[in-house]
């Protein structure tokens, strides 16, 4: 499944980031990869896994992945 490019403003620095991600169910829950950009010159890749029942991935997987990506962005300085 795919999350289209989405803007997020960093809470502490007011920098605007754009993230895009793919995610899919795996044995532990949902596995995701994301590309985060800030301007034209900066890009970073993140990946992770979130534990959840396979049946929950369709219902809450996208929001859980979005929340995790935003946590990673907000941890940037």
N, C-alpha and C positions, 0 to 999 in steps of 0.2 A: 504494500500500500504506500501511497505517496502523500506527503504534505507539501503543497505548493509553496513557493517563496512567500515568506511572511515577515513583516517588520516587527521589531521589538526595540523599545527604547530602554537602555540600561538605567535602572533606578538611581544609581549613585553618580554616574558620570554624564547622563543625558546623551550618550553616544547612541546612534541608531545602528542596529545590526539587522541583517536580513538572514534568515535561516531557511533551509530546505532540507527535507528528510525523507527517508524511506524506512519502513518498518514492516516486520512480519512476525507471525507466531513462531516460537521455537520451543524446545523441550522445557525450558524454564519459565516461559511466559511470552514476552515480546522482545525481539532484538531490533535495534534501530541504529542507523547511521545518519549523520547530519553534516551539512556544510554550512558554516557560519561566515558571513562576510561583513566587513565594516569598511565602507568605501570601496574604491576600485582596486586598492593595493593590498588589502589585508584579507586573508582567508584562513580558516582553521576547520579541521574535520574533528568531529566527536563521534563516539559510538558508545553503546551501552546496552544493557539488558535489564528489563524490569520484570520481576516475578508477578505473574497473575495467571489465573485459570485460562485455558485456551478459549473457553466460551466467553470470557470477559474481553478478549482482545477486540472483537468486533464492536462491542458496546463502548468501551472506555479506553481502548488502546491508543487512539490518536491523541486524546486529551492528555493521557499519562505521558506520552512521548513529548508532546509540546511542553508540558510542565517541566519535564526533566531538562530539555534543551534550554529553556528560559533560566532554570537554576544554574546551568553551566555558564550561560552568557553573563548572568548577574554576578557570578564568582570572578569574572574577568575584571581587571582593574584598568 
